Amino acid sequence: MAGLNARVDIYDPEKGDSKHDIPAGTKIENLPDDWKCPRCKRKKEKFKVL
C-alpha cells in the first residue's frame, strides 16, 4: 500500500484503480508515470509505501 502523508488517500494494489483502468495487483511503482490519485489528483511520486 502507499499513502500520502497527512492525508487519508491510499492506493491499495490489491484493489487497483478502476477509475483509471489499473487492474488489481498493480504495485504503485508499476503505475503509469502520468497516474494521479482519483481523489486528490496528486501524482504517484507524492505517495509513500506504507
N, C-alpha and C positions, 0 to 999 in steps of 0.2 A: 504494500500500500504506500501511497505517497500523499502527504498533506501539505498545506500551505500554512506557514507559521502564523499564529494569531487569527486563524480563520477555521471554519469547520468544513471547508471544501476538501473532499477526499476522493481521489481516484482509486478505485478498487479494481485491480487487474482481474480478479475473479468474475467481475461483472462486465468489464469493458465500458464502452461509451456508445450506447445505441444511437444517440443523437448524431454522432459523427461516424457511424458505421464502423466502430472499433470493436472487434469481436472479444468475447470473454477470453481470458488467458493472455492478453497483450500486456506486457510489462511496460511501466512508464518510460523506460529508456528506449523502448521499441515503438513508441507513438510517433506519428509523423512530426517533422520539425515544425510544421505550422499548426499543430494541435493547440487548442485553447480550452480551458475549463468551460463546460457548458453553463455553469452558474456564474462564475466571476470573470470569465473571459481572459484570465491570465495564462501566459504561456507555460508550458511544462517545465521550463527552467526555473520557475518560481516555486516549484514543489520540491519537498524533501522526502526521501524514502523513510518511512516510519518503521 
